[in-house]
Each structure stands twice: as structure tokens, then as C-alpha cells.
Amino acid sequence: MHTATWDRITFNIIAYVMIAVFSILCFLPFLMVISSSLTSEQEIIRNGYSLFPASFSLQAYEVALKNPLVIVRAYGVTALVTVVGTISSVYLMAMTGYVIHKRSFRIANGLSFFFFFTTLFNAGLVPWYILIIKYLNLKDNLLVLILPMLFNVFYIIVLKAFMRGIPEALSESAYIDGANDFRIFNSIILPVSKPVLATVTLFVALHYWNDWYLSMLFISEENLRPLQLLLYNLVTNSDELLKVMEASGGAASVDMSNMPQSSLKMAVTVIATGPIILLYPFIQRYFVAGLTLGAVKG
């Protein structure tokens, strides 16, 4: 057999083994989280965490979901913010990338430098907080969870680089047919850019879904709390847990010493990450294409 063939076989074997090992190492922590969320608190205290539940228990989920309406409301806020924020963010960043990728746009380089400059320097937390609260008056407003994360310079650069690889002939032919920039962007550029848009959409959606910092700073209304902040409070704040139990009519009989602590942390992690994990398989093929297509085009 030819030497090159043996080299290819050897390379494939090594690559597959390394990928398999890496996949297992990535899966094991999440398996441990699921297992620990289904393990009784006493078992975790005695023997620590394990990959498989030695003593099966749903107590952590019963506590976390004691009042389903609270969780459902928080899910609703997070889903609304994630959907509206992701669609708005990806569309505006794609439009920005389309504008600054055009070589005919005279200030494209200057605008690109302006975006990049903002990643190097910022005014700090205090001026930003004053701007949001005093001048924009966004306290206890869902817009405060959406607007600060609308633009990400790194994703704009990725979108710009991808659009540079789209043949100019597509846009020029549309110009000849009388289409304006909005028509070209919506009808030609966006459909061609599906792989990179799907990739950016996944990361932006993850950012919106997992964000709790903005709500911690600017949201005090309980009805406007997103899922991540609610679950964080359930784990770290016993008063929050008592509120949930009280809302379901069980606060009078709650003994906090018997409340699961470690298993509850794992249970709320599963509750918070479940929807994103279920979403990923539907956009996986676009995600892989978006990562590899740019490398092929250079």
C-alpha cells in the first residue's frame, strides 16, 4: 500500500481518537451536573459528586419548581429578551458589516477603526450606570436587557470578512436592475450569508440567554426578572427561596436546614441550559458551515 495512504489512515485514526477523547471530556462535566441534580443531598454530602446517581432523588427539582408560575414567568422574560435581542442584534450587525465591507464607501476604514477603538477603551461602570439610569431612564425596563448588547465588534468584523468573499457581481447586477441597497442587502446578501449568520446567531442568543449581570444592575421588579437572575437568587439567597415557597403556600413548613444546596445548584443549571441545548441540533449544520467556509475562502 502506498505510503501516502498509510499516512492518511494513521492521521485519521489519531484525529478520530483525539476527537472522541475530547468529546468525552466535554460531555463528562455535564453528565455529572445532571447526575448530581438527581442525587439526594445526603448522598452528595457523604460521597461527593458522581457520574451516576447513587441515591436517586427529585427533591432539588421539586424545590426549584415549587412554584411553576415564577419559573414560567422568568422563562417568558428571558425568551422574549433572547428572541427580540438576537434578531435585532444580528440584523443590525449584519447591516453594519455590509456597509463597512463596501470598498466604495469612503469612510469604511475610519468607521471600522471607530468600532475597534471602542473595544480597547471604555468609560467604566459608573458613567455607564449613570447614562442608563439618569439619562436614558431604562431602569426596570426590558430594553435595558437588550440595547447594551446589540452590537459586538468582533461579530461585526466576522460578518464583514465573510461579506468580502461574496462576489461583487451579485450586487452590481442588482444595481443595474434598479435595486437599492436595502433590497440588495435583504434579498441577496442575507440569504447568501446564512452560514455565518447562523453561527453569529447562536453566540448572540447564548449571550442574551445567559446574561444576568444587566438584570442585577437595572431590574428590581420581580415580574421583570429573567431566568438566570431568578435561578441565581434561588441558589445564593435563602430569602428568595422562601418567597417562592411562600407563593406556593409552603413557607410555614419550610425547614431551610433540610433544603438541598448542592443538588439544587445542579438542578437549576439543567433548567437554565436545557432550551439552548435543544436548540443547537437544529442549527448545527449552519454552525459548522459558518466556521469552515470562511477558512476556505480566506
Secondary structure, DSSP 4 states (H G I P E B T S, - for coil): --HHHHHHHHHHHHHHHHHHHHHHHHHHHHHHHHHHHTB-HHHHHHH---SS-SSB--HHHHHHTSSHHHHHHHHHHHHHHHHHHHHHHHHHHHHHHHHHH-TT-TTHHHHHHHHHHHHH----HHHHHHIIIIIS--TT-GGGGTGGGS--HHHHHHHHHHHHTS-HHHHHHHHHTT--HHHHIIIIIHHHTHHHHHHHHHHHHHHHHH--HHHHHH---GGG--HHHHHHHHHH-HHHHHHHHHHTT-GGG--GGGS-SHHHHHHHHHHHHHHHHHHHHHHHHHHHHHHHHHHHH-
